[in-house]
Amino acid sequence: MKAVPLATLLPMLLVAAPLPSDDWPQWRGPRRDGVWRETGIVEKLPPQLSILWRAKIGEGYSGPAVVGSRVYLTDRLLDQGEANPEDPFSKAAVGGSERVLCLDAGNGNVLWKHQYAARYAISYPSGPRATPTVKDGRVYALGAMGDLFCLNAGSGEVVWSRNLLRDFQAEINTWGLSSAPLLDGNRLIVLAGGVAGGGVLALDKDDGKEVWRALEAPDPGYSAPIIIEAGGKRQLIVWTPRELASLDPESGKVYWQEPFKSQSGLSVATPVFDPRENLLFVTAFYNGPLMMKLESDRPAARLSWKGKKDSEIDTDGLHAILCTPVLEGGNLYGVCSYGQLRCLDARTGTRIWESLAATGSGRWWNAFLVKHEDRFFLCNEQGELITARLTPQGYEESSRAPLIAPTNQALRRKVVWSHPAFANRRVYARNDGEIVCADLSKG
């Protein structure tokens, strides 16, 4: 048998070896930073995406989580004879149930479901908001009315459950509990609000018992917490309608606080951090931007700059509502209050450019931004998937394709307000009737 030269064999082995794939196990991906790190992704989208499967689901704003060969998401079904009010701002009680679903990532088949009664009394009652958090064989899911479950990821069996309103005297806010639970070591961190002695709770991940509570937060807002490393410490960053704060994630001890009152409780976007510049940023629909400079030698921070106008129309910087912005390379990118995709100088807040090319113009118009290598995937509220480069020089679109139909009503337009998941070289997106999986692999 003739020997095959190593120089010939090695490229063959490299081609044959499958590329490693990534999970999307929680809100905004593995590191909660909105970055997709898989390789082997298509450079340019075809005019029509290859839809691998579709699965029927109920209504909901929560995004999917993907771990291995499984997709986890939450939805809502109305009770027979019930209907959501015509006025989405109404808080009239509506009977229904929430579900935690586990689907086969390969074909969309339901592997298990956990269903429980959830009578809504919130505005925009179209289902749960928070993306499930999945790790170490457990699924942590928070419903809009405060139902918190830890489920066996393989079987759906309940490991433990709490209701934040009943067990901790939390108070429901206007649009329901929305902050995706954060898992840190043995602690599951949730924003409950209204809790005596602290609206931020750390629960034991294995049994749901309280570990610590911190911050006076009558309204928890809607923003998801993150953990960063700065000033020689791991810092839990929490944004509520009262303030932006840093805590010790192990004890709940407060490191620093910056007052920042959000009109109508609209602390929604996730805080973003640039470790190279030690900059931490949040943005509110009415109250605009807030940039903090973190100290490098201790867990402390000082105000760098903030917006000067509390207006949704006459905006001086970035007044985002649903879009978590991107902070990198000394620049900010995000969608403003009426759909303007903007670039700001991160050090000063000065606007560099704005564009409506990826979005539409209208109140609360949104697009989710996900970084991949040197470009972005933008998922706009009309259900389109876009690839583009965002630089200080401007918006440079390379491709776009329809992904999923907008079904939810916002003002006089149909929208998709659910953040997609990117995993297994695929995108998983949902609306109020289905979840779709589209192939984004190269070749």
C-alpha positions in Angstrom: 0.0 0.0 0.0 1.5 3.3 -1.0 1.9 5.8 1.8 0.2 9.1 1.5 2.5 12.0 2.1 1.7 14.0 5.3 1.6 17.2 3.4 -1.2 15.8 1.3 -3.0 14.1 4.1 -3.1 17.0 6.5 -5.3 19.3 4.4 -7.7 16.4 3.7 -8.1 15.9 7.5 -8.6 19.5 8.1 -11.4 19.7 5.5 -13.0 16.6 6.8 -13.0 17.6 10.5 -16.3 19.4 11.5 -16.0 22.9 12.7 -16.8 23.4 16.3 -20.3 25.0 16.9 -21.4 27.4 19.6 -24.4 27.5 21.9 -26.6 30.5 22.6 -27.6 29.6 26.1 -29.0 32.9 27.4 -30.0 36.5 26.6 -27.5 37.9 24.0 -25.4 34.8 23.8 -22.7 32.9 25.7 -21.2 36.0 27.3 -24.2 38.2 27.3 -22.4 40.6 25.0 -24.3 40.2 21.7 -21.3 38.7 19.9 -21.6 35.6 17.7 -18.2 33.8 17.6 -18.8 30.8 15.4 -16.8 30.4 12.2 -17.9 29.0 8.8 -20.7 31.6 8.4 -22.0 32.7 5.1 -20.4 35.9 3.9 -23.5 37.2 2.1 -27.1 36.3 2.6 -29.0 34.8 -0.4 -32.2 36.6 -1.4 -34.2 33.8 0.1 -32.8 32.0 3.2 -32.8 28.3 3.5 -35.4 27.6 6.2 -34.6 24.2 7.7 -37.8 24.0 9.8 -40.8 25.8 11.3 -42.6 24.9 14.5 -46.0 26.3 15.7 -45.8 28.1 19.1 -47.8 30.7 21.1 -47.3 34.4 21.6 -44.3 35.9 23.3 -41.5 38.5 23.3 -38.9 36.2 24.8 -36.1 35.0 22.6 -34.9 31.4 22.2 -31.9 29.9 23.9 -30.0 27.1 22.1 -27.8 24.5 23.9 -26.4 21.5 21.9 -29.2 19.9 20.0 -32.0 21.6 21.9 -33.9 24.9 21.7 -35.6 26.4 24.8 -38.2 29.2 24.7 -41.3 30.5 26.5 -44.7 31.4 25.1 -48.3 32.0 26.2 -51.7 30.5 25.3 -55.0 32.3 26.0 -57.7 30.5 27.9 -60.8 29.5 25.9 -63.0 32.5 25.4 -60.3 35.0 26.4 -58.8 37.7 24.2 -56.1 40.3 24.6 -57.6 43.9 24.9 -57.7 46.0 21.8 -55.8 48.8 23.7 -52.4 47.3 24.3 -51.9 49.7 27.2 -54.8 48.2 29.1 -54.0 46.2 32.2 -57.3 44.3 32.2 -56.9 40.8 33.6 -56.7 38.2 30.9 -56.7 34.4 31.6 -54.1 32.2 30.0 -51.1 30.0 30.7 -47.3 30.3 30.1 -45.2 27.5 28.8 -41.5 26.6 28.8 -40.8 24.6 25.6 -37.9 22.4 24.6 -37.6 21.7 20.9 -35.3 19.5 18.8 -32.8 21.9 17.2 -32.6 19.7 14.2 -36.3 19.5 13.2 -38.3 21.7 15.6 -40.2 18.8 17.2 -41.4 19.4 20.8 -39.4 17.2 23.2 -41.2 18.4 26.3 -43.2 21.3 27.7 -44.0 22.7 31.1 -47.3 24.7 31.3 -48.7 26.7 34.2 -51.5 29.2 34.7 -50.6 32.8 34.3 -53.3 35.4 34.5 -51.9 38.6 33.0 -52.6 42.2 34.3 -50.0 44.1 32.3 -49.8 46.3 29.3 -48.8 44.7 26.0 -49.9 41.2 27.3 -48.5 39.2 24.3 -46.6 36.7 26.3 -43.5 36.3 28.4 -40.5 38.6 27.9 -37.3 37.0 29.4 -35.1 34.6 27.4 -34.4 31.4 29.4 -31.0 30.8 30.9 -29.6 27.3 30.3 -26.6 25.7 32.0 -25.4 22.5 33.5 -28.6 20.6 32.7 -30.9 23.2 34.1 -33.3 25.7 32.5 -34.1 28.9 34.4 -37.2 30.6 33.1 -39.0 33.8 34.3 -42.6 34.6 33.3 -44.1 38.0 32.9 -46.1 37.7 36.2 -43.1 36.6 38.3 -43.2 32.8 38.0 -39.6 31.6 38.2 -38.9 27.9 37.4 -35.8 25.8 37.5 -36.4 22.8 35.2 -34.4 19.7 34.3 -33.2 20.5 30.8 -33.5 17.0 29.6 -37.0 16.1 30.9 -38.7 19.4 31.8 -39.2 18.1 35.4 -39.6 20.9 37.9 -36.5 21.1 40.2 -37.8 24.1 42.1 -40.0 27.1 41.6 -40.7 30.5 43.1 -43.2 33.3 42.4 -41.5 36.6 43.0 -44.7 38.4 43.8 -45.9 35.9 46.3 -42.6 34.8 47.9 -40.8 38.1 48.0 -43.6 40.7 47.9 -42.3 42.0 44.6 -44.6 44.3 42.7 -45.6 43.8 39.0 -44.6 46.7 36.8 -46.4 48.1 33.7 -45.1 45.7 31.2 -44.3 42.7 33.4 -41.1 41.2 34.6 -38.7 41.1 31.7 -35.1 40.8 33.0 -33.5 37.5 31.9 -32.1 35.7 35.0 -28.3 35.7 35.3 -26.4 32.6 36.5 -23.2 33.3 38.4 -21.6 30.4 40.2 -24.1 29.0 42.6 -26.3 32.1 42.4 -29.2 32.9 40.1 -29.6 36.7 40.0 -33.0 38.2 39.3 -34.4 41.7 39.3 -37.7 41.5 41.3 -38.4 45.1 42.4 -40.6 46.1 45.3 -38.8 43.6 47.7 -38.3 45.0 51.2 -34.6 45.6 51.6 -33.7 45.0 48.0 -35.1 44.7 44.6 -32.2 42.6 43.3 -32.2 39.0 44.5 -29.6 36.2 44.5 -31.1 32.8 44.8 -29.4 29.4 45.3 -29.4 27.9 41.8 -30.1 24.4 43.2 -33.0 25.1 45.5 -34.2 28.7 45.0 -33.5 29.8 48.5 -32.5 33.4 49.0 -28.7 34.1 49.3 -28.8 37.9 49.4 -30.8 40.9 48.4 -29.7 44.4 47.5 -30.7 47.9 46.3 -34.0 49.7 46.9 -35.8 49.2 43.6 -39.6 49.6 43.8 -39.7 49.1 40.0 -37.1 46.6 38.6 -37.4 48.0 35.1 -36.7 45.7 32.2 -33.0 45.6 31.8 -30.9 42.4 32.2 -27.9 42.4 34.6 -24.4 41.6 33.4 -21.1 40.8 35.1 -17.9 42.6 34.1 -14.3 42.7 35.4 -13.0 46.2 36.2 -11.0 47.8 39.0 -9.6 44.4 40.0 -13.1 43.1 40.8 -15.9 41.1 39.3 -18.8 43.6 39.2 -22.5 42.9 38.9 -24.0 45.7 36.8 -27.6 46.4 37.5 -29.7 49.2 35.8 -33.1 50.1 37.4 -35.4 53.1 36.7 -33.6 54.7 39.7 -30.0 54.2 39.1 -27.1 52.4 37.5 -25.2 50.4 40.1 -22.3 48.0 40.7 -22.5 45.1 43.2 -20.3 42.4 44.5 -22.0 39.3 42.9 -21.0 37.1 45.8 -22.4 39.2 48.6 -24.6 41.9 47.1 -22.4 44.6 48.6 -22.7 47.9 46.7 -19.5 49.1 45.1 -20.9 52.3 43.5 -24.2 53.9 42.4 -25.0 56.6 39.9 -28.5 58.1 40.1 -30.3 58.0 36.7 -34.1 58.3 36.8 -35.9 56.7 33.9 -39.2 58.2 32.9 -42.1 55.6 32.9 -39.6 53.0 34.3 -38.1 52.5 30.9 -34.7 51.1 31.8 -34.8 48.5 29.0 -31.6 48.0 27.1 -28.8 45.9 28.6 -25.7 47.8 29.9 -22.7 47.5 27.6 -19.1 47.6 28.6 -15.8 48.3 26.7 -13.0 46.8 28.8 -10.3 48.5 26.7 -11.6 52.0 27.5 -13.2 51.1 30.9 -16.5 52.6 29.6 -20.0 51.5 30.7 -23.1 52.7 28.9 -26.8 52.7 29.2 -29.5 54.5 27.2 -33.2 55.3 27.8 -36.0 56.2 25.5 -36.9 59.5 27.2 -33.8 60.3 29.2 -31.2 59.4 26.7 -27.6 58.2 27.2 -25.4 57.8 30.3 -21.7 57.0 30.0 -19.6 56.0 33.0 -15.8 55.8 33.3 -14.7 53.0 35.5 -11.6 53.2 37.6 -8.8 50.8 36.8 -7.4 50.3 40.3 -10.6 49.9 42.4 -14.3 49.1 41.9 -15.5 52.7 41.5 -16.8 54.9 38.6 -17.4 58.5 37.7 -19.7 60.2 35.2 -18.1 60.6 31.8 -21.0 62.3 30.0 -24.8 62.1 29.7 -27.6 63.3 27.5 -29.0 66.8 27.9 -32.6 66.3 26.7 -35.5 64.3 28.2 -37.3 64.1 24.9 -38.2 61.1 22.6 -38.2 63.4 19.5 -35.6 66.1 20.1 -32.8 63.6 20.8 -29.3 64.8 21.3 -27.5 61.4 21.4 -28.9 57.9 21.6 -32.4 57.4 23.1 -32.9 53.7 22.6 -35.8 51.6 23.9 -35.4 48.0 22.8 -32.1 48.0 21.0 -29.0 47.2 23.2 -26.3 49.3 21.5 -22.7 48.3 20.6 -19.8 49.9 22.3 -16.4 49.3 20.7 -13.4 51.0 19.2 -14.3 54.3 20.8 -17.7 54.4 19.1 -21.3 53.6 19.9 -23.9 52.1 17.5 -27.5 51.8 18.3 -31.1 52.5 17.2 -32.6 55.7 18.5 -36.2 56.5 19.6 -37.7 56.8 16.1 -35.6 54.2 14.2 -32.5 56.2 13.5 -29.4 53.9 13.5 -26.7 56.2 14.9 -23.0 56.2 15.5 -21.7 58.3 18.4 -18.2 59.1 19.6 -18.1 57.1 22.8 -15.8 59.5 24.6 -17.9 62.6 24.1 -21.4 61.5 22.9 -21.0 63.5 19.7 -23.1 62.1 16.9 -21.1 61.1 13.9 -23.8 59.8 11.6 -27.3 58.4 11.4 -29.1 56.2 8.8 -32.6 54.7 8.2 -31.4 52.2 5.6 -31.7 49.2 7.9 -34.8 50.4 9.8 -38.0 52.3 9.3 -39.0 55.6 10.8 -41.5 55.5 13.6 -41.9 55.5 17.4 -40.2 52.6 19.1 -38.8 51.3 15.8 -36.2 48.6 16.6 -33.5 46.4 15.2 -31.3 44.0 17.2 -27.5 44.2 16.6 -25.3 41.1 16.8 -21.6 41.4 16.1 -19.9 38.7 14.0 -16.2 39.1 13.1 -15.9 42.4 11.3 -19.5 42.9 10.5 -23.0 42.9 12.1 -26.2 40.9 11.7 -29.1 43.2 12.1 -32.5 41.7 12.8 -35.1 44.5 12.2 -38.6 44.5 13.5 -40.0 43.8 10.1 -38.5 40.3 10.3 -35.6 41.0 7.9 -32.1 39.7 8.5 -29.3 42.1 7.3 -25.5 41.9 7.2 -23.7 45.2 7.3 -20.5 46.9 8.4 -20.8 49.7 10.9 -17.8 52.0 11.1 -17.3 55.7 11.9 -17.4 56.2 8.1 -21.0 55.0 7.9 -23.5 52.2 7.3 -22.4 49.7 4.6 -25.0 47.0 3.9 -23.9 43.9 2.1 -27.1 41.7 2.1 -30.6 41.3 3.4 -33.3 38.6 3.3 -36.7 38.0 4.9 -36.5 35.8 8.0 -39.9 35.7 9.8 -43.2 37.6 9.4 -44.0 40.4 11.8 -47.1 39.5 13.7 -47.3 41.7 16.9 -49.1 45.0 16.8 -47.2 48.2 17.7 -49.1 51.4 17.0 -50.2 51.0 13.4 -47.6 48.5 12.2 -46.8 44.8 12.6 -43.5 44.0 14.4 -41.2 41.3 15.6 -39.8 42.3 19.0 -38.1 39.1 19.9 -34.3 38.8 19.9 -33.1 35.8 17.7 -30.5 33.2 18.7 -27.4 32.4 16.7 -26.0 28.9 17.1 -25.0 25.8 15.2 -24.4 28.1 12.2 -28.0 28.9 12.1 -30.4 31.6 13.2 -33.5 30.8 15.3 -36.2 33.5 15.3 -39.8 33.6 16.7 -42.9 35.6 16.3 -46.3 35.1 17.9 -47.2 32.0 15.9 -44.0 30.1 15.0 -40.3 29.7 15.5 -38.1 29.3 12.4 -34.6 27.9 11.9 -32.5 29.1 8.9 -29.2 27.9 7.7 -26.3 30.5 7.8 -23.4 28.1 7.1 -20.9 28.8 4.4 -21.0 26.5 1.4 
